[in-house]
């Protein structure tokens, strides 16, 4: 059985009149991150904030607005003043999954946001509590078949949930989903024994800790930062995360904010970018800007 799943993160900037664009930025910029500090999205967002700040010559201040699987932060970003001073670092949940599965979502990821640039990739890792009697995927699959397991994620519709559910589907096993406000919270729960496992890039930041055991990289090849961790293109089944593009689309012509925000990103290649001990490789992170209101015809 072969399963492939795409994910994406998007950065959104609101902007207004042409005159404002010509002078942008004249003051600090706010970046909204829809998850708690310390998770995969937050780590990458802070790297992005530093890169944008260096490129445009103004501070980029990160504000964490977690809740509802990223919807709280996404909604606040969509409702922000369209002057170019609010940036949203979203992901596959906020820009793709939540608008599809959550009827309470009030923003339109395609109508409200415009893509700017791909930021980075991040591999997912299958990690279990350090006290579980398993050291590899085969033993873990057998353990799942004999126990009522639980796994944690950054929320309903998150990449972590999709990754874990695809793994369970591919191995014909089952586990109960426990959503948290951020992937770092889920990782802490795995390490404390509150839940049994997770499938998320953030697990790599605790590689080597006795309370967390990484048993597989959910990739086609060995991960450059964890070369001893086996990739899971299994003989019995194949599953890997696949890079995907953001849901926002660039406008034509490209607004000045897009051009200036795009400037830093060529250095963020999958072969070179490293976040803590987690080399970014696997699920796509991207940047987008807020789409301006459509002009009404006078005819």
DOVO-101366 format. One record per residue (C-alpha): residue in one letter; residue number from 1; x, y, z. Coordinates in steps of 0.001 Angstrom, whole numbers, plus 500000, padded with zeros to 6 digits. Example, Ala and Ser with C-alpha at 12.3 -4.5 7.8 and 13.67 -1.06 7.14 Angstrom:
DOVO-101366
['A'; 1; [512300; 495500; 507800]]
['S'; 2; [513670; 498940; 507140]]
END
This chain:
DOVO-101366
['X'; 1; [500000; 500000; 500000]]
['X'; 2; [501420; 503401; 499059]]
['X'; 3; [500168; 506553; 500753]]
['X'; 4; [501298; 510114; 499977]]
['X'; 5; [500268; 513254; 501843]]
['X'; 6; [501026; 516881; 501011]]
['X'; 7; [501301; 519659; 503579]]
['X'; 8; [502070; 523338; 503413]]
['X'; 9; [502730; 526378; 505536]]
['X'; 10; [501880; 529864; 504314]]
['X'; 11; [502957; 533308; 505404]]
['X'; 12; [500363; 536007; 504762]]
['X'; 13; [500814; 539768; 504641]]
['X'; 14; [497956; 542266; 504506]]
['X'; 15; [498481; 545306; 502264]]
['X'; 16; [496531; 548338; 501159]]
['X'; 17; [496996; 551255; 498809]]
['X'; 18; [499774; 551667; 496231]]
['X'; 19; [501281; 554578; 498179]]
['X'; 20; [501545; 552425; 501300]]
['X'; 21; [503266; 549688; 499283]]
['X'; 22; [505824; 552141; 497905]]
['X'; 23; [506814; 553181; 501442]]
['X'; 24; [506597; 549755; 503046]]
['X'; 25; [507893; 549053; 505634]]
['X'; 26; [508180; 552189; 507751]]
['X'; 27; [507644; 550463; 511110]]
['X'; 28; [507871; 547000; 512735]]
['X'; 29; [505879; 544118; 511235]]
['X'; 30; [503814; 541611; 513230]]
['X'; 31; [503938; 537911; 512340]]
['X'; 32; [501030; 535818; 513644]]
['X'; 33; [501844; 532169; 514378]]
['X'; 34; [498723; 530049; 515072]]
['X'; 35; [500420; 527611; 517485]]
['X'; 36; [502257; 527710; 520808]]
['X'; 37; [505956; 528620; 521027]]
['X'; 38; [508459; 525816; 520539]]
['X'; 39; [506643; 523719; 517930]]
['X'; 40; [507674; 523083; 514338]]
['X'; 41; [505618; 525946; 512906]]
['X'; 42; [506866; 528381; 515538]]
['X'; 43; [510530; 527389; 515079]]
['X'; 44; [510359; 527890; 511322]]
['X'; 45; [508323; 531083; 511663]]
['X'; 46; [510982; 532661; 513857]]
['X'; 47; [513644; 531786; 511316]]
['X'; 48; [511454; 533338; 508645]]
['X'; 49; [510905; 536452; 510767]]
['X'; 50; [514658; 536932; 511128]]
['X'; 51; [515181; 536510; 507381]]
['X'; 52; [512434; 538964; 506443]]
['X'; 53; [513663; 541490; 509010]]
['X'; 54; [517175; 541353; 507571]]
['X'; 55; [515802; 541797; 504039]]
['X'; 56; [513437; 544727; 504670]]
['X'; 57; [515254; 546562; 507469]]
['X'; 58; [512467; 546489; 510075]]
['X'; 59; [511837; 544207; 513083]]
['X'; 60; [509391; 541329; 512569]]
['X'; 61; [507705; 540567; 515901]]
['X'; 62; [506287; 537043; 516323]]
['X'; 63; [502941; 536760; 518139]]
['X'; 64; [501654; 533278; 518987]]
['X'; 65; [497846; 533005; 518659]]
['X'; 66; [497040; 529301; 519210]]
['X'; 67; [493609; 527711; 519255]]
['X'; 68; [491159; 525593; 517258]]
['X'; 69; [493843; 523821; 515264]]
['X'; 70; [495249; 527093; 513916]]
['X'; 71; [491909; 528668; 513025]]
['X'; 72; [492105; 531341; 515756]]
['X'; 73; [495356; 532762; 514415]]
['X'; 74; [494305; 532418; 510790]]
['X'; 75; [491050; 534266; 511430]]
['X'; 76; [492834; 537101; 513208]]
['X'; 77; [495305; 537384; 510330]]
['X'; 78; [492506; 537421; 507740]]
['X'; 79; [490747; 540202; 509654]]
['X'; 80; [493886; 542306; 510171]]
['X'; 81; [494290; 545760; 508676]]
['X'; 82; [495332; 545429; 505043]]
['X'; 83; [498372; 547675; 505318]]
['X'; 84; [501190; 545157; 504961]]
['X'; 85; [502167; 545106; 508634]]
['X'; 86; [500560; 541801; 509643]]
['X'; 87; [502114; 538535; 508457]]
['X'; 88; [500606; 535108; 509013]]
['X'; 89; [502719; 531973; 509149]]
['X'; 90; [500073; 529340; 508474]]
['X'; 91; [500275; 525690; 507496]]
['X'; 92; [498423; 522905; 505765]]
['X'; 93; [495829; 522866; 508534]]
['X'; 94; [494981; 526565; 508323]]
['X'; 95; [495197; 526938; 504552]]
['X'; 96; [493885; 523578; 503300]]
['X'; 97; [492363; 521222; 505859]]
['X'; 98; [490424; 523473; 508246]]
['X'; 99; [488515; 525333; 505481]]
['X'; 100; [487451; 521926; 504155]]
['X'; 101; [486424; 520203; 507396]]
['X'; 102; [485449; 523037; 509745]]
['X'; 103; [482193; 524872; 508943]]
['X'; 104; [483094; 527569; 511475]]
['X'; 105; [486023; 528820; 509363]]
['X'; 106; [485132; 532314; 508147]]
['X'; 107; [488104; 533056; 505880]]
['X'; 108; [488764; 531893; 502329]]
['X'; 109; [492390; 530726; 501936]]
['X'; 110; [492372; 531371; 498190]]
['X'; 111; [490368; 534589; 498058]]
['X'; 112; [491978; 536206; 501118]]
['X'; 113; [495625; 535174; 500752]]
['X'; 114; [498273; 535257; 498029]]
['X'; 115; [501356; 532999; 497939]]
['X'; 116; [504784; 534656; 498211]]
['X'; 117; [507503; 531983; 498545]]
['X'; 118; [508387; 528493; 499701]]
['X'; 119; [510195; 528711; 503043]]
['X'; 120; [511450; 525257; 504055]]
['X'; 121; [510673; 521560; 504305]]
['X'; 122; [510396; 519503; 507501]]
['X'; 123; [510445; 515728; 507807]]
['X'; 124; [508056; 513883; 510093]]
['X'; 125; [509399; 511393; 512620]]
['X'; 126; [507592; 508556; 514371]]
['X'; 127; [508411; 508870; 518079]]
['X'; 128; [507217; 506861; 521070]]
['X'; 129; [507455; 507215; 524821]]
['X'; 130; [510851; 506050; 526034]]
['X'; 131; [509331; 503374; 528294]]
['X'; 132; [507409; 501605; 525530]]
['X'; 133; [508880; 498134; 524864]]
['X'; 134; [509526; 498856; 521167]]
['X'; 135; [512670; 499840; 519256]]
['X'; 136; [511509; 499677; 515636]]
['X'; 137; [508387; 499994; 513492]]
['X'; 138; [507714; 496253; 513311]]
['X'; 139; [507674; 495952; 517098]]
['X'; 140; [505553; 499091; 517354]]
['X'; 141; [502956; 497770; 514901]]
['X'; 142; [502701; 494543; 516939]]
['X'; 143; [502370; 496572; 520144]]
['X'; 144; [499594; 498690; 518602]]
['X'; 145; [497683; 495527; 517759]]
['X'; 146; [497706; 494461; 521407]]
['X'; 147; [497178; 497761; 523231]]
['X'; 148; [494787; 500719; 523368]]
['X'; 149; [497209; 503396; 522199]]
['X'; 150; [496984; 507185; 522147]]
['X'; 151; [498841; 509733; 520025]]
['X'; 152; [499139; 513508; 520207]]
['X'; 153; [499204; 516316; 517658]]
['X'; 154; [499051; 520097; 517316]]
['X'; 155; [495296; 519830; 516781]]
['X'; 156; [492514; 518425; 514631]]
['X'; 157; [493447; 518629; 510948]]
['X'; 158; [497143; 519124; 511663]]
['X'; 159; [499952; 517508; 509702]]
['X'; 160; [500665; 515390; 512770]]
['X'; 161; [497147; 513953; 512720]]
['X'; 162; [497239; 513210; 509009]]
['X'; 163; [500677; 511635; 509306]]
['X'; 164; [499666; 509431; 512224]]
['X'; 165; [496354; 508431; 510649]]
['X'; 166; [498016; 507509; 507361]]
['X'; 167; [500529; 505393; 509288]]
['X'; 168; [497710; 503649; 511164]]
['X'; 169; [495800; 503101; 507923]]
['X'; 170; [498853; 501687; 506167]]
['X'; 171; [499643; 499309; 509040]]
['X'; 172; [495984; 498384; 509700]]
['X'; 173; [496241; 499444; 513347]]
['X'; 174; [494320; 501908; 515516]]
['X'; 175; [494938; 504569; 518164]]
['X'; 176; [493033; 507412; 519810]]
['X'; 177; [493859; 510983; 518768]]
['X'; 178; [494545; 513491; 521564]]
['X'; 179; [494806; 517070; 520164]]
['X'; 180; [496925; 519742; 521859]]
['X'; 181; [497446; 523454; 521166]]
['X'; 182; [500902; 522842; 519736]]
['X'; 183; [503215; 520039; 518654]]
['X'; 184; [505603; 520857; 521509]]
['X'; 185; [502760; 520234; 523981]]
['X'; 186; [502079; 516891; 522318]]
['X'; 187; [505769; 516010; 522478]]
['X'; 188; [505873; 516834; 526196]]
['X'; 189; [502878; 514530; 526676]]
['X'; 190; [504687; 511694; 524884]]
['X'; 191; [507796; 512203; 526993]]
['X'; 192; [505807; 512227; 530258]]
['X'; 193; [503854; 509081; 529345]]
['X'; 194; [500518; 510896; 529143]]
['X'; 195; [500192; 509563; 525566]]
['X'; 196; [502086; 506874; 523679]]
['X'; 197; [503397; 508357; 520430]]
['X'; 198; [503395; 511125; 517853]]
['X'; 199; [504381; 511658; 514198]]
['X'; 200; [505806; 515149; 513799]]
['X'; 201; [508979; 517024; 512778]]
['X'; 202; [509372; 518491; 516281]]
['X'; 203; [510331; 515066; 517656]]
['X'; 204; [513796; 515492; 516142]]
['X'; 205; [514541; 518331; 518557]]
['X'; 206; [514626; 515765; 521384]]
['X'; 207; [516593; 513074; 519576]]
['X'; 208; [518681; 511164; 522103]]
['X'; 209; [516513; 512020; 525119]]
['X'; 210; [515744; 508918; 527172]]
['X'; 211; [512081; 509896; 527526]]
['X'; 212; [511476; 509911; 523764]]
['X'; 213; [512482; 507247; 521248]]
['X'; 214; [512440; 508041; 517517]]
['X'; 215; [511887; 504759; 515706]]
['X'; 216; [511530; 505963; 512112]]
['X'; 217; [511828; 508904; 509768]]
['X'; 218; [508680; 508994; 507645]]
['X'; 219; [510683; 509698; 504516]]
['X'; 220; [511895; 507842; 501457]]
['X'; 221; [515580; 508332; 502320]]
['X'; 222; [517676; 508595; 505455]]
['X'; 223; [517458; 511960; 507134]]
['X'; 224; [520740; 513927; 506992]]
['X'; 225; [520507; 514987; 510657]]
['X'; 226; [519506; 511536; 511929]]
['X'; 227; [521323; 509145; 509563]]
['X'; 228; [520956; 506145; 511897]]
['X'; 229; [517162; 506514; 511991]]
['X'; 230; [515643; 504153; 509388]]
['X'; 231; [513402; 505694; 506718]]
['X'; 232; [510033; 504049; 506286]]
['X'; 233; [509811; 502969; 502709]]
['X'; 234; [508944; 499567; 504126]]
['X'; 235; [508926; 496252; 502356]]
['X'; 236; [505381; 495711; 503587]]
['X'; 237; [504094; 499212; 503035]]
['X'; 238; [505315; 502580; 501827]]
['X'; 239; [504434; 505906; 503413]]
['X'; 240; [506208; 509207; 503199]]
['X'; 241; [505271; 512842; 503484]]
['X'; 242; [505472; 514777; 500243]]
['X'; 243; [506190; 518460; 499789]]
['X'; 244; [503153; 520504; 498721]]
['X'; 245; [502563; 524081; 497661]]
['X'; 246; [500688; 526731; 499618]]
['X'; 247; [497064; 527486; 498845]]
['X'; 248; [497709; 531201; 498281]]
['X'; 249; [498519; 532302; 494727]]
['X'; 250; [500770; 535201; 493622]]
['X'; 251; [499055; 538034; 491800]]
['X'; 252; [500268; 539518; 488533]]
['X'; 253; [502065; 541807; 488674]]
['X'; 254; [503757; 540775; 491934]]
['X'; 255; [503203; 543471; 494604]]
['X'; 256; [506345; 545106; 496072]]
['X'; 257; [505766; 543354; 499416]]
['X'; 258; [505881; 539971; 497663]]
['X'; 259; [509093; 540863; 495876]]
['X'; 260; [510782; 542055; 499063]]
['X'; 261; [509571; 539105; 501167]]
['X'; 262; [510719; 536675; 498484]]
['X'; 263; [514269; 537972; 498640]]
['X'; 264; [515600; 535824; 501558]]
['X'; 265; [514181; 532493; 500533]]
['X'; 266; [516666; 531134; 497941]]
['X'; 267; [519007; 530277; 500862]]
['X'; 268; [516328; 528095; 502474]]
['X'; 269; [517011; 524994; 500415]]
['X'; 270; [516023; 521510; 501650]]
['X'; 271; [519694; 520485; 501585]]
['X'; 272; [520952; 523250; 503873]]
['X'; 273; [518272; 524421; 506306]]
['X'; 274; [518455; 523155; 509879]]
['X'; 275; [516064; 524009; 512702]]
['X'; 276; [517575; 523075; 516083]]
['X'; 277; [518471; 519433; 515472]]
['X'; 278; [515641; 518972; 512988]]
['X'; 279; [516871; 519382; 509421]]
['X'; 280; [513925; 520706; 507458]]
['X'; 281; [513046; 518171; 504771]]
['X'; 282; [509695; 516696; 503833]]
['X'; 283; [506588; 518834; 504325]]
['X'; 284; [506536; 522170; 502531]]
['X'; 285; [506538; 525544; 504287]]
['X'; 286; [505573; 528549; 502176]]
['X'; 287; [504864; 532271; 502319]]
['X'; 288; [501777; 534147; 501129]]
['X'; 289; [500366; 537652; 501362]]
['X'; 290; [496845; 538904; 501964]]
['X'; 291; [494867; 539385; 498769]]
['X'; 292; [493517; 542958; 498452]]
['X'; 293; [489798; 543634; 497942]]
['X'; 294; [488574; 543290; 494362]]
['X'; 295; [487726; 546578; 492649]]
['X'; 296; [484091; 546889; 491711]]
['X'; 297; [483293; 547642; 488097]]
['X'; 298; [481744; 551055; 487388]]
['X'; 299; [479858; 549787; 484369]]
END
